[in-house]
Each structure stands twice: as C-alpha cells, then as structure tokens.
Amino acid sequence: MTIPSVVGIDLGTTFSLAADVENGRPVVVRDADGVALVPSVISFHDDGSVLVGTAAKERALSDPEHTIFSVKRLMGRTLADLKKELELIPHQIVEREIADGRKVLHVRIAGHEYTPEELSAMILKEVRKRAGYPTKAVITVPAYFDDSQRQATRDAGRIAGLDVLRIVNEPTAAALAYGLEKRGSGTIAVYDLGGGTFDCSILSLAEGVFKVLATNGDTYLGGDDFDRLLMQVAANEMGIDLQGDRKQEAGDRKDPELLQHLRDAAERTKIALSISERAEFKVEMPSRGVKFSREFTRAGFEELIRPLLDRSLERCKSALRDARLTPTQIDEVVLVGGSTRIPYVRKRVGEFFAKTPHTGLNPDEVVALGAAVQADILTSGRRDMLLLDVVPLSLGIETFGGVVDKVIHRNTTVPCRATTRYTTFADDQTVILLNIYQGERELTQDCRFLGTFKLAGIPPMPAQFAQVDVTFLVNQDGILTVSAKEQRSEVQAQVTVQPAHGLTQTEVEQLVTESIEHAQADFTARRLIELCNKAETDIRHTEKQLALSGDQLTPDQRDAITTATANLRTAIARNNLGALQNALDAFGAATNPLALIVMNEVLRKGLGGTDVDDLDPNKL
C-alpha cells in the first residue's frame, strides 16, 4: 500500500471516505476487502474504548444508547437549530454557555460529553487510518454550509491531526471529478442529495476552468428525512408517539432501542424499494414483545417523499434563477449522493431539466474523487485546472433597527473582498460593535448570527463624523475575516470571525494537543504498514528468484530461507512492529546467499563472466 501525503476526504452524514491521485488519476482508498465507504457511526464502550465505522454500525441495534450517527447534521448548530432533529436522536443534546457568552453544543453519551467537532474528528481519524495516516487533506462540505459549519469542519480536521488545505463544496468537487471525463466546455447542474443535506450547484466548464455560477440548498433535507417518513408511518400504526416527552434541553428518548430498530428498518426498506416494487418494513424485538410488519410499495414511498423532492427542485429553480439560466440551457446534469439512487429522484430530476441525468460515476465516491483532484492541484503545482467557487450565503452587518446591511452577496466568486463605510450614531462614541450575520433575509432575527467584532480606541468625535471602513474578506474556504479602520485616526482592528456557538481557537488547540499523545501510535501504525509492504514484496521477489536460481543453494541454505519465510509470514499476521522488524532482519540474513547468486549472474552477463568475489574494489 502506497501511503499518500495528501488526500481528499468526503466527510458524509451516512458514509465517509478518502481518495488520492495515483498516476494522474483519482482513486478511492479501499480496505483489504475492497470496501471504500466508512460508515459515519461511532460507538462507545463502558471501558472507554471507541468503535468507528462498520463495527460501530453493527452495534447500533444492540446498544443504541452508546452509538451515534449523522453527526454532520450537528456541525455548527445551536440547540434551537435542532428543534426538528431532537425527537429522533436517541442521545441527550445539551448546550453549554461559556463565560464569554458563546454557546457550545455537546452530545452526552456513555457518561461523557463530546462536541460535534470531536465526534467528527473520530470519523476523520478512522478515514485517515485507512488511508495510511496522511498529514494533509482537502475536506468537502455541503455547498450551503454556513461560516459556522465550515469552521466546525476545519476544526474537526485539525483535531484529527490533519492539515486542512482547503474546504471545498461537495457539488463543486463532484463536477471537478466529472470534468476529468468531459474536458470540453458547457454548463453543468450538480444535484447533490446525500444522507443529511441537499445542494444544487450550477457550474460552467471551459478549458479546464470550473466556475460556480450559483448554488442553493437545504441543510435539513436528505436520505435521513426519507427514513423518518417511513418511521413515522410505522410508528403511527404501532401506536407509538415519536414526539414523546423529552427534557427541555435534550433529545432524550424513552426507548432508544425501539427507535434504532425503526430507523434500521426504514433504511433497509428505502434501499429495497430502489430495486423492487414492494418491500417489507419489519421490526422484531422478541425480548420486548415487539413484532411489527407492514408492506410499503414503491408508489406509496414516492408519494411520501414527493414534498421533499418538490423542495429540492424549488432550490434548483433558485440556483438557476441566480445563474440567469433556464433548465434547457443546462448541458449536463450530474447526480451526487447515495439518495440519488432512488428511481423516483432520478425521474423527477430528469423531468425538471428535460434530460437524462449523468449516472456514469459512483454517486457515493465522486465527491471524494473530486476532493483528491483538488488536493493534487494544491500540492503538485498542476495548472491545467482552476476551481472558482462561490459564497453560498450573503454576509452582512447589523445596522440601526435590526436590519442586515449586506456587504458580500451570495454567489460571489471566492476569494473575494468588499468594503463598506459606516459612522457613529452618538457624540463622543469611542467604540463600535459590529454584529455580523449570514443569510438572505432583511432582518437580523431571520439570519444567522456569526459573532461580534469590536473596534475600540476611536477618538471622541461628533456623531456621524467618524469614518469607519469595514472590510469583509472571504478566503477560498468560504471562511470570513473582518477588518475595520477609522480613516481620520487610522485606528484599526482585524479578526477571523469566530462563530458565536463554536469552539475557540484555544479550545481547538487544546483538543489538538490532546490528540498528540496518540502521535506515537499513529507513527507506529504507519511504520507497520510500510514494513508489511516491504515484507510481502521481499517474499514475492525471493520466491521468484528461488524458482530461477534456487537449485544453486545448499540444502541448509534453502531450509534457512523456508524457515525465515514462514517466520516472516507469521510476523505479518501478528501485526507487531518489533516482531516484524526482527523477522525482516532474519529473512534478510537467510536470503543473502540467494542474493549473492543473483548478483553473480547479473555480473557475469554484464561483465563477461566475472564474479563478485573476483572484482577489484579499487576499480569500482
């Protein structure tokens, strides 16, 4: 296994995976069984051990109270944001207010509390482990993620030990991977329906330049919501109230085990209906006396999800309107995300754009492939492709009366900068507080509060005499920096906006520091992979040479190689670094006679019959 130094990572709601570029082409990272997808599931044991991925997903039914999923939907959120989510989360979600007024979301599980960033970092560590512990990554996010969610994703990457080179929008990454196959020009619509979020992006492609014209989406629309509709139907027929009673600040369910069985049955039913006209929704819990079964038809399922697809297509209309295009002006439609495997989704998207969607790329893998391409561009110096993304949501400042004054408008190409001049409202005002918001509505109460920025030290002046230029700078990751300067006094300040409900830089650094204690284990794991690769290569090479020249060895020499080979295979299986190194050393000593024979044969052919022992070292 070749260990890449940089990878592209799709941190998904349901599954996550990595990809890297090999021989100029992006390929997904797979395990020994050829599996690329890592379930975005985490399970905690009472002894403190943590399972991530497939093993965690397998525990979801037997131990739902200690198993968490869909962490991505918690990223950069507040408790108020999760009002619709709490009823179906079998864990207690709490919001801790810090001394400076920030609010930080925590998931209480297995007697501990974890932030969504910490949980996402656990998933990223598992993906990183599968890839051989690369140190750098490009991580994708839904195009409609706001500044807080992007910051949270970057923080999760840093906690996982990754240098996050870039945050890239998922549909843009998908188009980047798609563009490798279609190096012409045209306009592409990317319909990205994953497990937890939906995005529609409109891009133009010309001579290797990918420019996002517009993007729109819904961070509360995905395959999880399809599952919930099936769950609700079944729960109603079972006489179960999914709303139930819950603590004021928690998503704490009375019966998390039943809830998880319902969720599992819903997911299996949804998948089955993509290949069959009928599927059985079945829940059996013998120890609890629960036995329920009912049939869903594909037509019935399509009727259930129709309003959600209507919502997604409304978002497509908005993206097209912002790009000043009509559906007929789209040259290609690319489907991304596992939920686009649903036949009804493909049908509705095809009808909307009046063309058959492109399905040649694996919708689960295409985002990671595109992220790998972007990672390669950033690290290799390639200049045959250029990616121009956009700001997904407008950014602005609160002005008098709770109105949002837009400084940077949505769908502005990044990186970008904009400056607006403000003044004071009162005589002798020496401090200006800038409340920063993100969103499309006119009033602050309808937009997303990002944080407060203070410009202090302004000399006393009459009202409206000060001239304060406020500059917004959005980098290529879509992350905002704000600076302000009073022109008369030249007093100025600058800050990278820290979300009012996220982790501070210091808190992230603390988590990074704590993760360093695992650095030795990471190094050991990487060294183990490298030695295993070397051992397997050496064994193959030796077996090949034995077949060609083994008859020139003495019986004792052949026996020594046979024994050393067996010991080396055992050491590989034991997966112990020290034992493997010792076995490799012994193998090298045992195969020296064979190496000498091979070298002699090479020299005879190249030097006219001279053996190694006959060479004069002074003439070499």
N, C-alpha and C positions, 0 to 999 in steps of 0.2 A: 504494500500500500504506500503510495507516494503522499507525503504529508504536505498539503498546501499551506502557504504562509498567509493567504487571504482567501476568504470565501464569501459567497452571497448567501444570506440566510432569510428564509421566509418564516417569520415568527407568526404562526397562524392560530386562529381560535381553536380549531379542531386538531390540526396536524402542523408540525413544523419540520423543516428540512434545510439542508445546505447543498450548495453546488459550487464547483470551481471550474476553471478553464484548463483544459488539457489539450495540448497540440492545437491551440487556437479555437477549440470548440467547448462550449459549456456542457458539463455533465453533472448529474446529481450524485451526491455521496450516498452510497448504499452500505448496509451492514453485510456480514458474512453470508446471510441468507438472500441477499439481493434486495432487501427492503429499504426504501428511501425515506418513508414517512415516519416521523416520531410523534406519536400521539401527545398532544399538549395537555397531559394529565400528570398530576403529582399526588403521591400517596405517602402518608406519614405513618410510621410505626411507633408504638409506645416506647420502644427502646431508643428512639431518636433517629433511627435510620430513615432514609427517604428514597422512595422509588419514583422514577420519572419515565414516562413513555409507555411502552406496551405493558410492562409488568404492573405499572400503576393503573392502567386502564382495566386490566384483568381483576383488580381488587375493588373496582368501583361498585360492583353489586354486593360483594360480601362485606365491605367496610366503607360505605358511602360517607360516613361522618368524618373520615380521615382522608378522603380522596377529593381533590378539587380539579375542576376542568374549566374551560372557557375563561381563563384568567385575562385574556386580551380584552374582554368586554369591561374589565375593571380598571384598565390602564388610564391614568389621568382623569379619573372620575371623582365625583363627590357622592355622598350618600343620597343627596337629592336627585342626582342624575340616575341613580339605580332604582328608583321607585318601582319601575316596571319589572326589574330583574329580581328583586329580593324574594318574591313569592316562590320562585323556583330554584333558589340557591340553598342547598342543604347545609349551609355554614353560617355562622354569625358574622355579619359585616358591621364593623364599627368605624367611627370617625373620631380620631383623636385631634384635639385642638392644641397646637403648640403655643408657646409663650408669645411669639410674635404675631399671633392671630392666624397663622396658616393652619389648614386642616389636612390631615393625612389619613387616607383610608387604610384600614387593616382588616385582614381576614383572620378570625380566631379559629384555630384548628389544632387539634392534638395538644391542647394546653398552652399553645404559644400564639403569638400574633405576628403576621407577616404582611408586609406591604405588597401590592401587586407587582412592583418592580422586583422585589426579592423573589417572588414566585416565578415571574417570567425569566429571571436570571437562572433559576434552576433548570428550566426548559432549555434555555440557550446553552447552559453548560453541558447538557446531555447531547445536544446537536453538535457542539464543539468537540466533545469527546469522540463522537462517531467520526468526525472529520479529521481526527488525529491532533487535536488541540492547536488549531491555527491561532495566531495572535491578532489578526486584523479581519474586519468584516464590513460588508455593506448589508444593512438590515432594512427590510421593507416594512412599510406601514400602509394602511388604507389611505387613499388619496384624501379622504375627508377627515382624517385625524387632525385635531387642532393642535395648537402650540403645546399645550399641557401634555397631550398624549404622545407627541413626538419627543418631548423632553423625557417623559417616563420611559419610552422605548430606548432612547440613547442611554439613560441611566441603567436600565436593566442590562444592556450590553456591557457597560463598564463594570458592573458588579460581577458579571460572568467572566471577567478577565479579558474582554475584547477591546481593542482599539477600534471604535466605530468610525470608519472613514466617511460614511455617508448614510443618511436616511433617504430612501427612495420610495416613491409612491408605487404601490403594488401594480396598478394597471399600466403605469409607465414602464416598469420592469418587464411586464408581460409583453408589451409592444416591442421592447428592446430585443427580447428573445425571438419574437416573431419576425422582427426585421432582419434577422440573420438569414432567414429563408427567403424573404422578399426584399431584395436590395434595390427595388425600383423606387417609385415615388407614389404618393397617394395619401388619402385621408383614412384613418383607422378609428373605429369606435371600439373601445375595450369595455365589455360588460363583465364586471367582476363581482360575482356573488359567492361569497365564502360561507364559513360557518357562523360568523357573527356580524359581518359588515357587508355593505354593498357600495360599489363605486361605478360610475360611468365616466370615462375619460375620452376626449376627442383629441387625436394627435395627427399631425402631418408628418410625413416621412419624405425627405428629399435628399438624395446624395449623402446618405449616412447621418443626416441631422434629424433627430427626433424632437419635435417641438409640441408641447402640450398646448392645445388651443383653449381648452376648457375642461373643468372637472366638476362633478357634482356627486352627491352620495348620501348615504344614510348609515350612521354607525350603530343603528339599532335594527338592522334588517339582514337576516342571513338564515342559513340552514337550521340554526338553533330555534329560530322562530317558527319554522315549519314543524319541527319536532313538538314545540309547545302546543300548536294547534291540535295535533293528534293526541297529545297527552290530555288536553282539556276535554276532548270528546270522550275519551275513555274514562277519565275521572268523573265526568258527569254521569255516565252510565253506571259507574261503580258506586255512585253516591258519595264521592269524595270532593270536599271543597279545597281546591288547591290554594285558595287565598288564605284560609285558616286564620289562626291567631298568631301573631308574631310580636316580638318585643319591638318597642318603638324604634330602636336603632339597629335592628338585626334582621337578617334573612334567615331566621332560625325556624326550621320546620319541625312539626310534631313527629313526623315519620319520614326521616331522610332515606331509609332503606326502600320504602314503597315508592318514594319519589324517584329514586335512582332506577328502580325496576321499570317504572313508567317511561322514563327518559330512554332507557336502553331499548325497550320495546318499540318506542316511537321511531328511534333512529333506524332500527332494523326494518320496520315497516316501510319507512320512507325509501330506503335503499331498494327494498324488494319491489316496490311499485315502479321503479325506474326500468325494470326488466320484465315485469309481469302486470297483467291487468287487475289482479287481485292479490291481496296479501293479508295474512293473519296477524293481528295485534294480540300478543299473548303475554300474560303476566301470571306466573305461578310462584307462590311462596308457601310451600307446604307447612313450614313451621309456624306460619302466621295464619294459616287457614285461608289464604288468598288464592283464588283461581278465577281468572277472567280471560275471556277470549271473544274477539269480535272481528269480523272481516271488514277491511277497507277496500274499496275499488279505486282504480286509478282515477276514474271520473270524479268520484267523491273527494279524493285528495286534491285534485286540481281545483275543484270548487272551493275547497278550504283555503288554498294558498293564493287564489286569484286576486284578492285585495292586496296582498303583499307584492305580487308581481305588478299590479297596477301602480303601486307606489314606486317600484323600481323604474318603471317606464316613464313615470312623471319626472323622475330625476334625469332620465336620458333626454327627455324633452328640454329640460332646463339647461343641460350641458350643451345640447345642440343650439339652443337659442343664444347662449353666451358665446358660442363659437360662430354664430351667424351662419349656420348651415341647416339644411333640411336632411331628413333621413336618406333621401335619394342621392344626396351628394356624398354619402359615405361609400368608399370603395371596398372596404373590408370590415367585417365585424368579428372580433376575437372574443371567445368565451374563456373566462378565467374563474377558478374556484370550483370546488367539488360539487356545489349545489347546481352548477350549470349542466351536470349530467342528467338532471331531471328532464324527461322529454317535453313536458309542458313548458318549461323555461325556454328550451331551445325553440319551440314552436312560436311562443309569444315574441321572443326577440327577433326571430326571422320575419314574422309578420310586421313588426314595428319598423324594421329597417328595410323591408321588402327585398331581402336577400338571405341566402343560406349562410348562417354563421360559420366561421372557420373553426374546425374542431381537430385540426391535424396535430396540435400539441397537447400533451397531457395537462389538463387544467389544474391538477394538484402540483405539478412540477414547474410550470412555465414561469412563475414569479421568481422562484429561486434561481432558475437558469438566467433570467434577465439580470438579477442582482449580481450573479457571478460575472456576467459580461461587464457590468458597471465597475465591479471591483477590479477586474483585469484592466479596464481602461485607466482607472486611477493609479494603479501600481506599475503598469508596464509601459506607460507612455504612449499607448496607442492613440492615434489621432484620426482614425478612419471613421469614428463615430462620435457624435456630440449629442448630449442629452439636455434638453431645455425644459425644465418643469415649471410648475406654477404654484402660487399661493392659493390654497383651497378655500380660505375664508377671509373676509376683509378684516383689517386691523385698524383700530382707531382709539381715540382718547375721549373720555367723558368731558363734556362741556356743561355750561350752566343749564340747569333744569333737567339733568339726567339724559341728555342727548349724546349720541355717539357721533363724533366727527371722524369720518373715515380718512385715514392717512394713506394706507395701501389697500387697493381694492382687490377683490378676489379675481383669480385667473391672471394676475400679473406675473410675468415670467421672472423666475428667481435665478441668481441672486438679484435683489432689487433694493432701491433706496428711495425714500421720499421725505421731504421736509415741509413742515407747516409752521407758521408763525403764530404765537399766542401772546397774550399780555396778562397783566394783573387786573384783578377786579376791585381791589381796595387800596387806599393810600398806605404807603409805607410797608407794603407786603414784601417780606424778605424770603418767603418760602413758597414754592409752587408744588402741589401734589398732583401728579399725573396718574389718573386711573386708566389702565389700559384694558381694552375689551376686544373680543373677536366675535364676529358674526355679521349677519346681513340686515338685522332689524335696526330701527332708528333709535330705539331707547335702550339704555343700559340694562334695564330689567329683563329684556328679551335677548341679551347677548351674553357671551361667556366672559366672565371676569378673569383676567390673567394675572393682574398684580398691580402694585402701586410703585411709582417711581418719584423720588423727591429731588428737587433742585433747590438747594439751600444756599444762603450767603448772598442773595441778591441785595444790592444797596437800596435803602429806602427811597422810594420814588412816588410821585403821584400815581393814582390809579390810571391804568392804560398807557403809562409812559414807558414801562419796561418792554423790551422786545425779545421774546424768548423763542428761538428756533428749536423745534423738536424734530429729530430725525429718526425715522424707523429704518432699520436695516434688516432684511431677511436674507439669511445665507442659503446655500444650496440645499441644506437640510430642511428648510422651511422654519428655522428657529430664529426668533426675533431678538434683536439688540436695539435698545433705545438710548439715544443721547439727547442732551438739551444744552443750549448755550444762550445766555443773556447777552445780547450784542453790545450793549453800552458798556457793561462792566467786564465782559468776557468771562463771567463765572460759568462753569460748565460741569457736567457730570455725565456718566455713561453707565449702563447696566445691561447685562443679558437678562431678559425677563425671566424671573423665577416664578412659576405658577403658584398662585395663592393656596393651592391644595396639593402641592407635590413635595418631593424631597429637596432639601437644600443641597448645594454643592458639598458642604461639610458632611452632611449625612450620607451622601453618596460615597464620598471619600472614605468615611468610616466603614461602610459596607465593603468597599474595595479592599481596604486594609485587612478586614477580617477574612476576606477570601484569599489573601496572600498566603495564609497559613496552609492552604491547600496547594500552593505552587509546587512544592516538592513532589506531592503526589501526581500533579499534572506532568511534571518533568519525567518522573519515573514511568508513568503510563506511556508517554511519547517514546522514551528510550526503549521500553519494552516492545513497542510496535516496530521500531527500527531494527532491533536485534532479531525479532521474529522474522521480519522480511529478509534480513541477511542470512539467517539460519536456513530458511526454506530455499533461498537462491543457492546457497553453498551446497545444500544436499542435492538439488537438481543438477547442478554443474558436476558434482562428484559422481553421481550415478551415470551421467553421460560419459564422463571420462573413463569410468570403470568399464563400461561396455566397449570402449575403444582400446584401452591400454591396460586393463586390469590383469591380463594374463602375464604381464611382466613383473607383477608384485609377488613377493613370497607369500606362502600361506599365512604366516604370522601377521604380515602387513595387511592382508585382506581381512583377517579376523579382527584386527585392531580397528580398521575402518568400519566394519559392520557393527562392532560394539559401540564405537563413538557415534555412529549414525543413529542407532537405537536410543542411546542416552540423550542425544540432541532432540530427537522427536519427543521423548518423554518430557524434557525440559520445556519445549514449546507448549506442550499440553498443560504443564503445571503453571505456566504463566507467571513464573517467579524470576525477577530480574537477575538476582545473584546466581541462581542455579543455571539460568540460560547463558550468562556470560562464561561461567566455568565450563559448561558443556561445549560452548563455541571454541574456547581455548583448547580443550582436549581434542575436539574434532579437527582443529587446525593442525595440531601436532600429529595426529594419526594420519592425516591426508598429505603430509609433507612428502613422503616417498612418491606418492602418485603425482604430486605437483612437479617434483623433480623430473620424473619420467616424461611428463607432458612437455616441460620446458626443453628437455633434451631433444625431443622430437622436433619441436619448433626450430631450435637452433640448427639441427642437422640439415633441415630443409633450407634454412636461410643462410647458413654459414658453411655449407659444403661438408657436412659430416662432423663438425666439431661438437664435443660435449661440453656441458657446463664446467666440468672439472678441468678441462683442457685449456680454458680461456685464461689469458694473461690479464689480470685486473688492471695493470698499468696501461693496457691498450684499449680499455673500455671507455 
